[in-house]
């Protein structure tokens, strides 16, 4: 029940649980993870699963994760589910510490539409079957878990409702990482930026305007440089002298785009992953209950 999703405010039919749980228990298997990943999907178009292994003193530690999510996706996870399993030995607190770090650089850095949901969950479960304890390989385990959750998070964005573009907003140079994150979210949530991405329209003014209205301190127009992938479009707050509309359109037409925004010399930086906003997104959500 805690992991249920559906129409907001609509009561769950508990008979589905009463009838379904015995059936699910009777079908338990160590090879049914793909059935589980399929069973949790809603508006998703594809299943999302990933597995990673690493060695510790000749013993193999494995992590396997599944996820669902496509719309109503933004930081604090939103309407998404993710379940990660590992055969390492660990205490509840050790697992929670690792998961909190991992989620913060993955699921809490994605946004499809800027809309949050009333339900989300991410769990990490350990079976202690590998013969390896977490305290003996904490660094390697954290690296693997970070890769796992980031891969699943990116799968959610790529499967975003109606999405045609996978976009990273990479910001740097302000006083704090938090300020860089605010700018990245402002750009990622801008309907004008997102629709320009869908149209492959190199409307750089929309990106610069979104940066400018971010509620952060220390933003100076002369310090701002913006790139589409490796193409400079804004240099020192003005249109780059070598920029052409044709070159910008080429970059905007790609299915994967990095919008890099430099705002100073500080070492602070953040990244947010998002999508464009398409006709299909409107259609999917307009027809959700029909």
Secondary structure, 3 states (H helix, E strand, C coil): CCCCCCCCCCCCCCHHHHHHHHHHHHCCCCCCHHHHHHHCCCCCCCCEEEEEEEEECCEEEEEEEEEECCCCCCCCCCCCEEEEEECCECCHHHHHHHHHHHHHCCHHHEECCCCCCCCCEEEEEECCCCCCEHHHCHHHHHHHHHHHHHHHHHHHHHCCCCCCCEEEEEEECCCCHHHHHHHHHHHHCCHHHHHHHHCCCCCHHHHHHHHHCCCCCCCCHHHCEEEECCEEEEECCEECCCCCHHHHHHHHCCCEEEEEEECCCCCCEEEEEEECCCHHHHHHHHCCCC
